[in-house]
Amino acid sequence: MSKLMVFVGATVGGWLGWFAGEPFGTMTAFIVSMVGTGVGIYVARRWASSYLP
């Protein structure tokens, strides 16, 4: 279950990053998306370790 949460966190983080960087160009959107993916993984892993058995 925690792997599913990490996948969802990475997907949502990457999407939010792309959405935030898109107005500034494709390369900026890509870079911000990668940062968002990392943040999403971090947050999802912390959440999963706290709330899932």
C-alpha positions as protocol buffer text, in pm:
chain_id: "A"
residue {
  index: 1
  type: MET
  ca { x: 0 y: 0 z: 0 }
}
residue {
  index: 2
  type: SER
  ca { x: 285 y: 239 z: 73 }
}
residue {
  index: 3
  type: LYS
  ca { x: 422 y: 193 z: -279 }
}
residue {
  index: 4
  type: LEU
  ca { x: 86 y: 297 z: -419 }
}
residue {
  index: 5
  type: MET
  ca { x: 91 y: 608 z: -200 }
}
residue {
  index: 6
  type: VAL
  ca { x: 443 y: 692 z: -322 }
}
residue {
  index: 7
  type: PHE
  ca { x: 328 y: 650 z: -682 }
}
residue {
  index: 8
  type: VAL
  ca { x: 30 y: 879 z: -626 }
}
residue {
  index: 9
  type: GLY
  ca { x: 248 y: 1134 z: -447 }
}
residue {
  index: 10
  type: ALA
  ca { x: 500 y: 1135 z: -731 }
}
residue {
  index: 11
  type: THR
  ca { x: 226 y: 1173 z: -990 }
}
residue {
  index: 12
  type: VAL
  ca { x: 50 y: 1457 z: -811 }
}
residue {
  index: 13
  type: GLY
  ca { x: 376 y: 1633 z: -727 }
}
residue {
  index: 14
  type: GLY
  ca { x: 497 y: 1609 z: -1085 }
}
residue {
  index: 15
  type: TRP
  ca { x: 168 y: 1737 z: -1219 }
}
residue {
  index: 16
  type: LEU
  ca { x: 165 y: 2032 z: -980 }
}
residue {
  index: 17
  type: GLY
  ca { x: 525 y: 2112 z: -1069 }
}
residue {
  index: 18
  type: TRP
  ca { x: 449 y: 2103 z: -1441 }
}
residue {
  index: 19
  type: PHE
  ca { x: 143 y: 2322 z: -1389 }
}
residue {
  index: 20
  type: ALA
  ca { x: 349 y: 2576 z: -1192 }
}
residue {
  index: 21
  type: GLY
  ca { x: 639 y: 2587 z: -1440 }
}
residue {
  index: 22
  type: GLU
  ca { x: 443 y: 2574 z: -1765 }
}
residue {
  index: 23
  type: PRO
  ca { x: 392 y: 2952 z: -1802 }
}
residue {
  index: 24
  type: PHE
  ca { x: 771 y: 2998 z: -1811 }
}
residue {
  index: 25
  type: GLY
  ca { x: 849 y: 2743 z: -2083 }
}
residue {
  index: 26
  type: THR
  ca { x: 878 y: 2373 z: -2143 }
}
residue {
  index: 27
  type: MET
  ca { x: 1224 y: 2329 z: -1991 }
}
residue {
  index: 28
  type: THR
  ca { x: 1127 y: 2517 z: -1678 }
}
residue {
  index: 29
  type: ALA
  ca { x: 812 y: 2307 z: -1653 }
}
residue {
  index: 30
  type: PHE
  ca { x: 1022 y: 1991 z: -1680 }
}
residue {
  index: 31
  type: ILE
  ca { x: 1267 y: 2100 z: -1409 }
}
residue {
  index: 32
  type: VAL
  ca { x: 995 y: 2215 z: -1171 }
}
residue {
  index: 33
  type: SER
  ca { x: 808 y: 1892 z: -1241 }
}
residue {
  index: 34
  type: MET
  ca { x: 1110 y: 1686 z: -1136 }
}
residue {
  index: 35
  type: VAL
  ca { x: 1136 y: 1888 z: -814 }
}
residue {
  index: 36
  type: GLY
  ca { x: 763 y: 1838 z: -758 }
}
residue {
  index: 37
  type: THR
  ca { x: 802 y: 1466 z: -813 }
}
residue {
  index: 38
  type: GLY
  ca { x: 1074 y: 1450 z: -548 }
}
residue {
  index: 39
  type: VAL
  ca { x: 868 y: 1650 z: -303 }
}
residue {
  index: 40
  type: GLY
  ca { x: 566 y: 1431 z: -372 }
}
residue {
  index: 41
  type: ILE
  ca { x: 766 y: 1116 z: -304 }
}
residue {
  index: 42
  type: TYR
  ca { x: 905 y: 1263 z: 19 }
}
residue {
  index: 43
  type: VAL
  ca { x: 564 y: 1371 z: 147 }
}
residue {
  index: 44
  type: ALA
  ca { x: 397 y: 1044 z: 50 }
}
residue {
  index: 45
  type: ARG
  ca { x: 665 y: 833 z: 219 }
}
residue {
  index: 46
  type: ARG
  ca { x: 641 y: 1039 z: 539 }
}
residue {
  index: 47
  type: TRP
  ca { x: 262 y: 1016 z: 534 }
}
residue {
  index: 48
  type: ALA
  ca { x: 263 y: 643 z: 464 }
}
residue {
  index: 49
  type: SER
  ca { x: 509 y: 572 z: 745 }
}
residue {
  index: 50
  type: SER
  ca { x: 297 y: 771 z: 989 }
}
residue {
  index: 51
  type: TYR
  ca { x: -50 y: 644 z: 902 }
}
residue {
  index: 52
  type: LEU
  ca { x: -10 y: 301 z: 745 }
}
residue {
  index: 53
  type: PRO
  ca { x: 86 y: -7 z: 948 }
}
